[in-house]
Amino acid sequence: MKPYLSFVLAGRNDNYGGNFLHRMQVFVTALLALRDKYNLSSELIIVEWNPPEERPRLKEAIRWPKNLDPGSVRIIQVSKNIHQQFPNSTRIPMFEYIAKNVGIRRAYGEFVLTTNQDILFNDDTIRFFASRKLQGGCFYRIDRCDIEGEVSAQAMIDEQLRFCQRHTKRVNTLGHTIDLNSQLPFHLALWLARREAAKRRKRARSQGQFRPEDDLHTNAAGDFMLMHKQDWHQIRGNVELPGAYHLDSYLCCIAASFGLRQVILGGKKCIFHQEHPYMRDPEQEAQQYHLWVKDCNEMPSKDHPLITNRMDWGLSNEELEEVAV
């Protein structure tokens, strides 16, 4: 029986951002616990891109539950030889969005959600997935809450999520990133932050200061993008430009150019992000942001949607090794 929802993420055991395996262990343990709690028909696909030769593969490096259903966790491996065929392969060890496309192309689920290994989903979000109310013709977005401190990998899921709520310092919502008032109950603080962002958007509009990200929820889109598998195939997945910035923002624009309707999951639904340092080039990121704004403002209508990838996106012509956990 095919799953209702496929979770897709990319990674490699290279200690990216420091303490990588711990963050991934928390992600895996929490997701599988919530999946079982709400009886969510799903699969987890991990695309292991260019695995380091000197480190254990993810199947051995992560602790997996003993009661996993066969095929419910799949690890698809992209070899070093394939990685080296791409531009910038000597400078960048993993191409996140191409790797996610690999998972999307090979997902069995009716719907596909791309995410990252440092994310925790809360109860309300997984409960919503389990209700099977997702629709085709949409792309789903959600607010990301950034937390301080280290989530215990040994704690039960309820304790992990309480820790996340107590240690959330900001929320990445539509158009803005807002600091949370830690003195307030979490859901009240989240509601107030969203209201503040809405006020800022309204004030900017009244002053004629339009920005594409005030309409499209591009804030932390790389951590959560969900749509029907047919819609992923219609837009040909994530933009496959190795090493470029703001590819998740481009994806939102491309989905909209195809006429897909944006749905922002609100209420108590959110995802939590385990903070970690990461390398970035602020100057190049700023340059590509301005280019994205220009491209987004000139984005074709749904009568002439933007297509960036070839038909073989997601390495569809490659036979890749798959490891069942």
Kinemage of the C-alpha trace (Angstrom):
@kinemage 1
@onewidth
@group {chain A} dominant
@subgroup {mainchain}
@vectorlist {calphas} color= white
{ca met a 1} P 0.000 0.000 0.000
{ca lys a 2} L 1.464 3.333 -1.059
{ca pro a 3} L 1.944 5.974 1.653
{ca tyr a 4} L -0.164 9.122 1.831
{ca leu a 5} L 2.809 11.418 2.495
{ca ser a 6} L 6.516 11.229 1.689
{ca phe a 7} L 8.992 13.198 3.814
{ca val a 8} L 12.124 13.980 1.775
{ca leu a 9} L 15.399 15.373 3.064
{ca ala a 10} L 19.055 15.393 2.016
{ca gly a 11} L 22.175 14.899 4.099
{ca arg a 12} L 25.587 13.360 4.538
{ca asn a 13} L 27.602 12.413 7.606
{ca asp a 14} L 30.031 15.344 7.393
{ca asn a 15} L 29.159 17.140 10.670
{ca tyr a 16} L 27.747 20.095 8.761
{ca gly a 17} L 26.993 22.943 11.170
{ca gly a 18} L 28.452 20.997 14.077
{ca asn a 19} L 26.682 18.230 15.998
{ca phe a 20} L 25.009 17.126 12.772
{ca leu a 21} L 24.246 13.558 13.845
{ca his a 22} L 22.617 14.724 17.072
{ca arg a 23} L 20.259 17.058 15.218
{ca met a 24} L 19.421 14.362 12.704
{ca gln a 25} L 18.839 11.828 15.480
{ca val a 26} L 16.372 14.211 17.126
{ca phe a 27} L 14.607 14.734 13.787
{ca val a 28} L 14.305 11.012 13.032
{ca thr a 29} L 13.213 9.999 16.530
{ca ala a 30} L 10.618 12.770 16.800
{ca leu a 31} L 9.151 12.318 13.322
{ca leu a 32} L 8.777 8.549 13.617
{ca ala a 33} L 7.235 8.897 17.085
{ca leu a 34} L 4.634 11.397 15.873
{ca arg a 35} L 3.960 9.323 12.771
{ca asp a 36} L 3.095 6.347 14.957
{ca lys a 37} L 1.165 8.472 17.467
{ca tyr a 38} L -1.247 9.744 14.809
{ca asn a 39} L -1.144 6.686 12.542
{ca leu a 40} L 0.097 8.770 9.618
{ca ser a 41} L 0.583 6.752 6.452
{ca ser a 42} L 4.011 7.976 5.368
{ca glu a 43} L 7.547 7.194 4.321
{ca leu a 44} L 10.812 8.926 5.147
{ca ile a 45} L 13.259 9.320 2.258
{ca ile a 46} L 16.818 10.397 3.044
{ca val a 47} L 18.978 11.214 0.040
{ca glu a 48} L 22.562 10.594 1.129
{ca trp a 49} L 24.568 12.741 -1.267
{ca asn a 50} L 28.264 12.152 -1.868
{ca pro a 51} L 28.824 10.244 1.417
{ca pro a 52} L 32.241 10.895 3.026
{ca glu a 53} L 34.409 7.821 2.591
{ca glu a 54} L 35.995 8.101 6.040
{ca arg a 55} L 32.721 8.236 8.008
{ca pro a 56} L 29.926 5.689 8.617
{ca arg a 57} L 26.917 5.858 6.331
{ca leu a 58} L 23.725 7.284 7.793
{ca lys a 59} L 22.125 3.868 8.128
{ca glu a 60} L 24.830 2.901 10.631
{ca ala a 61} L 25.285 6.336 12.233
{ca ile a 62} L 21.625 6.832 13.260
{ca arg a 63} L 19.758 4.793 15.899
{ca trp a 64} L 16.574 3.437 14.329
{ca pro a 65} L 13.461 2.116 16.121
{ca lys a 66} L 13.253 -1.651 16.231
{ca asn a 67} L 9.599 -1.746 15.132
{ca leu a 68} L 9.987 0.022 11.780
{ca asp a 69} L 7.648 -1.185 9.065
{ca pro a 70} L 9.520 -2.507 6.011
{ca gly a 71} L 10.084 0.245 3.468
{ca ser a 72} L 8.917 3.053 5.756
{ca val a 73} L 12.436 4.541 5.780
{ca arg a 74} L 14.446 4.584 2.556
{ca ile a 75} L 17.978 5.885 2.036
{ca ile a 76} L 18.890 6.728 -1.558
{ca gln a 77} L 22.592 7.199 -2.156
{ca val a 78} L 24.180 9.493 -4.737
{ca ser a 79} L 27.803 8.556 -5.291
{ca lys a 80} L 30.882 10.761 -5.357
{ca asn a 81} L 31.280 10.015 -9.068
{ca ile a 82} L 27.862 11.485 -9.845
{ca his a 83} L 28.508 14.466 -7.576
{ca gln a 84} L 31.708 15.299 -9.449
{ca gln a 85} L 29.788 15.703 -12.701
{ca phe a 86} L 28.270 18.968 -11.440
{ca pro a 87} L 29.854 22.456 -11.515
{ca asn a 88} L 31.317 23.612 -8.173
{ca ser a 89} L 31.594 19.986 -6.983
{ca thr a 90} L 35.102 20.526 -5.598
{ca arg a 91} L 33.941 23.531 -3.570
{ca ile a 92} L 30.520 22.328 -2.414
{ca pro a 93} L 30.196 18.765 -1.035
{ca met a 94} L 26.380 18.518 -1.336
{ca phe a 95} L 23.792 20.077 -3.616
{ca glu a 96} L 20.772 20.195 -1.342
{ca tyr a 97} L 18.035 20.972 -3.829
{ca ile a 98} L 19.182 18.551 -6.493
{ca ala a 99} L 19.360 15.900 -3.773
{ca lys a 100} L 15.806 16.701 -2.700
{ca asn a 101} L 14.703 16.374 -6.317
{ca val a 102} L 16.212 12.886 -6.305
{ca gly a 103} L 13.880 12.006 -3.443
{ca ile a 104} L 10.853 13.675 -5.009
{ca arg a 105} L 11.293 11.746 -8.261
{ca arg a 106} L 11.444 8.451 -6.374
{ca ala a 107} L 8.789 9.107 -3.716
{ca tyr a 108} L 5.814 6.759 -3.461
{ca gly a 109} L 3.563 9.126 -1.524
{ca glu a 110} L 0.517 10.881 -2.937
{ca phe a 111} L 1.899 14.100 -1.417
{ca val a 112} L 5.573 15.001 -0.961
{ca leu a 113} L 7.047 17.248 1.727
{ca thr a 114} L 10.665 18.421 1.462
{ca thr a 115} L 12.291 19.352 4.759
{ca asn a 116} L 15.643 19.281 6.602
{ca gln a 117} L 17.288 17.155 9.259
{ca asp a 118} L 17.239 19.895 11.921
{ca ile a 119} L 13.428 20.292 11.970
{ca leu a 120} L 10.837 19.061 14.470
{ca phe a 121} L 7.157 18.948 13.532
{ca asn a 122} L 4.632 19.671 16.269
{ca asp a 123} L 1.545 17.616 17.138
{ca asp a 124} L -0.933 19.870 15.370
{ca thr a 125} L 0.967 19.673 12.084
{ca ile a 126} L 1.256 15.881 12.031
{ca arg a 127} L -2.348 15.525 13.210
{ca phe a 128} L -3.410 17.674 10.260
{ca phe a 129} L -1.459 15.492 7.839
{ca ala a 130} L -3.081 12.379 9.296
{ca ser a 131} L -6.548 13.870 8.682
{ca arg a 132} L -5.861 13.564 4.921
{ca lys a 133} L -7.192 17.024 4.079
{ca leu a 134} L -4.370 17.982 1.747
{ca gln a 135} L -5.381 19.036 -1.755
{ca gly a 136} L -3.751 19.039 -5.158
{ca gly a 137} L -3.251 22.294 -7.006
{ca cys a 138} L -1.714 23.903 -3.904
{ca phe a 139} L 1.682 24.446 -2.361
{ca tyr a 140} L 1.703 24.413 1.430
{ca arg a 141} L 3.891 26.606 3.616
{ca ile a 142} L 4.290 26.964 7.363
{ca asp a 143} L 5.975 29.218 9.947
{ca arg a 144} L 9.334 28.102 11.336
{ca cys a 145} L 10.190 28.723 14.979
{ca asp a 146} L 13.897 28.939 15.845
{ca ile a 147} L 14.919 27.495 19.204
{ca glu a 148} L 17.909 28.042 21.450
{ca gly a 149} L 19.622 25.176 23.235
{ca glu a 150} L 20.021 21.506 22.487
{ca val a 151} L 17.006 19.208 22.252
{ca ser a 152} L 17.581 15.911 24.031
{ca ala a 153} L 17.673 12.927 21.697
{ca gln a 154} L 16.697 10.614 24.576
{ca ala a 155} L 13.616 12.558 25.733
{ca met a 156} L 10.085 11.522 24.833
{ca ile a 157} L 8.449 13.464 22.027
{ca asp a 158} L 6.124 15.437 24.349
{ca glu a 159} L 9.091 16.589 26.403
{ca gln a 160} L 11.041 17.538 23.276
{ca leu a 161} L 8.197 19.697 21.989
{ca arg a 162} L 7.711 21.379 25.376
{ca phe a 163} L 11.421 22.232 25.330
{ca cys a 164} L 11.020 23.737 21.856
{ca gln a 165} L 8.102 25.897 22.959
{ca arg a 166} L 9.942 27.156 26.046
{ca his a 167} L 13.101 27.978 24.079
{ca thr a 168} L 11.689 29.545 20.879
{ca lys a 169} L 13.346 32.910 20.298
{ca arg a 170} L 11.853 33.981 16.953
{ca val a 171} L 9.393 32.985 14.251
{ca asn a 172} L 9.938 33.116 10.499
{ca thr a 173} L 6.507 34.033 9.195
{ca leu a 174} L 5.069 35.669 6.066
{ca gly a 175} L 7.292 38.572 5.090
{ca his a 176} L 9.173 38.987 8.363
{ca thr a 177} L 11.181 37.303 11.102
{ca ile a 178} L 9.832 38.370 14.504
{ca asp a 179} L 11.321 37.899 17.980
{ca leu a 180} L 9.001 36.089 20.382
{ca asn a 181} L 8.149 37.268 23.888
{ca ser a 182} L 9.466 34.389 25.991
{ca gln a 183} L 7.462 35.554 29.012
{ca leu a 184} L 4.157 34.659 27.344
{ca pro a 185} L 2.627 31.212 26.718
{ca phe a 186} L 4.017 29.913 23.451
{ca his a 187} L 0.869 29.935 21.320
{ca leu a 188} L -0.050 33.453 22.471
{ca ala a 189} L 3.464 34.673 21.685
{ca leu a 190} L 3.272 33.011 18.262
{ca trp a 191} L -0.087 34.654 17.525
{ca leu a 192} L 1.224 38.084 18.550
{ca ala a 193} L 4.320 37.657 16.377
{ca arg a 194} L 2.176 36.806 13.356
{ca arg a 195} L -0.031 39.834 14.063
{ca glu a 196} L 3.032 42.093 14.260
{ca ala a 197} L 4.244 40.763 10.894
{ca ala a 198} L 0.811 41.464 9.391
{ca lys a 199} L 0.949 45.039 10.709
{ca arg a 200} L 4.359 45.548 9.127
{ca arg a 201} L 3.143 44.231 5.778
{ca lys a 202} L 0.098 46.490 5.874
{ca arg a 203} L 2.210 49.522 6.806
{ca ala a 204} L 4.689 48.804 3.998
{ca arg a 205} L 1.875 48.476 1.448
{ca ser a 206} L 0.356 51.781 2.527
{ca gln a 207} L 3.748 53.378 1.884
{ca gly a 208} L 4.068 51.752 -1.537
{ca gln a 209} L 6.892 49.474 -0.444
{ca phe a 210} L 5.827 46.202 -2.071
{ca arg a 211} L 8.052 43.132 -1.732
{ca pro a 212} L 7.334 39.725 -3.312
{ca glu a 213} L 7.909 38.012 0.065
{ca asp a 214} L 4.944 39.936 1.511
{ca asp a 215} L 2.681 37.817 -0.693
{ca leu a 216} L 4.687 34.615 -1.055
{ca his a 217} L 5.764 32.896 2.155
{ca thr a 218} L 9.392 32.428 1.133
{ca asn a 219} L 10.699 32.726 4.696
{ca ala a 220} L 12.590 29.466 5.444
{ca ala a 221} L 10.855 27.753 2.512
{ca gly a 222} L 13.701 25.252 2.243
{ca asp a 223} L 12.597 23.699 5.530
{ca phe a 224} L 9.011 23.020 4.470
{ca met a 225} L 7.526 22.771 0.992
{ca leu a 226} L 4.567 20.461 0.479
{ca met a 227} L 2.476 19.661 -2.569
{ca his a 228} L 0.878 16.812 -4.486
{ca lys a 229} L 3.398 14.647 -6.297
{ca gln a 230} L 1.806 15.491 -9.650
{ca asp a 231} L 2.296 19.187 -8.909
{ca trp a 232} L 5.967 18.589 -8.065
{ca his a 233} L 6.320 16.889 -11.435
{ca gln a 234} L 4.425 19.651 -13.219
{ca ile a 235} L 6.872 22.326 -12.023
{ca arg a 236} L 9.856 19.921 -12.348
{ca gly a 237} L 10.959 20.148 -8.744
{ca asn a 238} L 13.425 22.523 -7.132
{ca val a 239} L 15.646 24.753 -9.251
{ca glu a 240} L 18.819 22.808 -10.039
{ca leu a 241} L 21.523 25.490 -9.890
{ca pro a 242} L 24.470 24.103 -7.886
{ca gly a 243} L 25.661 26.525 -5.216
{ca ala a 244} L 23.109 29.325 -5.758
{ca tyr a 245} L 21.219 31.138 -2.976
{ca his a 246} L 17.461 31.652 -2.580
{ca leu a 247} L 16.502 28.567 -4.573
{ca asp a 248} L 13.683 27.886 -2.108
{ca ser a 249} L 12.310 31.380 -2.772
{ca tyr a 250} L 12.461 30.761 -6.510
{ca leu a 251} L 10.472 27.578 -5.959
{ca cys a 252} L 7.610 29.550 -4.387
{ca cys a 253} L 7.539 31.905 -7.365
{ca ile a 254} L 7.651 29.060 -9.860
{ca ala a 255} L 4.797 27.218 -8.120
{ca ala a 256} L 2.714 30.397 -8.191
{ca ser a 257} L 3.528 30.960 -11.873
{ca phe a 258} L 1.960 27.559 -12.600
{ca gly a 259} L -1.236 28.711 -10.910
{ca leu a 260} L -0.767 26.642 -7.766
{ca arg a 261} L -2.536 28.200 -4.783
{ca gln a 262} L -0.456 29.064 -1.735
{ca val a 263} L -1.829 27.655 1.535
{ca ile a 264} L -0.159 28.825 4.745
{ca leu a 265} L -0.778 26.451 7.635
{ca gly a 266} L -1.653 28.570 10.667
{ca gly a 267} L -3.271 28.184 14.049
{ca lys a 268} L -1.070 26.066 16.312
{ca lys a 269} L 0.706 24.437 13.380
{ca cys a 270} L 4.413 25.204 13.068
{ca ile a 271} L 7.806 23.584 12.785
{ca phe a 272} L 10.757 24.012 15.136
{ca his a 273} L 14.310 24.570 13.952
{ca gln a 274} L 17.362 23.398 15.877
{ca glu a 275} L 19.810 26.289 15.558
{ca his a 276} L 23.347 25.725 14.280
{ca pro a 277} L 26.106 27.783 12.648
{ca tyr a 278} L 26.429 27.630 8.888
{ca met a 279} L 28.681 29.162 6.273
{ca arg a 280} L 27.322 31.861 3.988
{ca asp a 281} L 28.541 34.624 1.711
{ca pro a 282} L 26.468 37.704 2.719
{ca glu a 283} L 27.536 39.753 -0.295
{ca gln a 284} L 26.674 37.036 -2.808
{ca glu a 285} L 23.458 36.251 -0.944
{ca ala a 286} L 22.399 39.919 -1.098
{ca gln a 287} L 23.185 40.125 -4.816
{ca gln a 288} L 21.142 37.026 -5.566
{ca tyr a 289} L 18.297 38.299 -3.382
{ca his a 290} L 18.004 41.430 -5.543
{ca leu a 291} L 18.129 39.256 -8.659
{ca trp a 292} L 15.370 37.071 -7.222
{ca val a 293} L 13.179 40.116 -6.517
{ca lys a 294} L 13.656 41.275 -10.110
{ca asp a 295} L 12.875 37.808 -11.506
{ca cys a 296} L 9.895 37.365 -9.209
{ca asn a 297} L 8.375 40.704 -10.225
{ca glu a 298} L 8.769 39.662 -13.858
{ca met a 299} L 7.535 36.124 -13.295
{ca pro a 300} L 5.291 34.891 -16.109
{ca ser a 301} L 1.623 34.305 -15.449
{ca lys a 302} L 0.091 30.857 -15.205
{ca asp a 303} L -0.555 31.037 -18.944
{ca his a 304} L 3.226 31.054 -19.476
{ca pro a 305} L 4.766 29.466 -16.355
{ca leu a 306} L 8.459 29.502 -15.642
{ca ile a 307} L 10.281 26.206 -16.260
{ca thr a 308} L 13.933 25.979 -15.227
{ca asn a 309} L 14.802 22.267 -15.169
{ca arg a 310} L 15.186 19.738 -17.942
{ca met a 311} L 12.957 16.687 -18.209
{ca asp a 312} L 15.589 14.552 -16.470
{ca trp a 313} L 15.502 16.610 -13.252
{ca gly a 314} L 16.228 14.720 -10.058
{ca leu a 315} L 18.765 12.434 -11.787
{ca ser a 316} L 15.855 10.490 -13.227
{ca asn a 317} L 18.098 8.720 -15.743
{ca glu a 318} L 20.502 7.453 -13.077
{ca glu a 319} L 20.201 4.087 -11.357
{ca leu a 320} L 20.875 4.939 -7.727
{ca glu a 321} L 21.557 2.568 -4.846
{ca glu a 322} L 18.732 2.394 -2.316
{ca val a 323} L 19.144 1.107 1.232
{ca ala a 324} L 16.150 -0.028 3.278
{ca val a 325} L 16.363 0.575 7.015
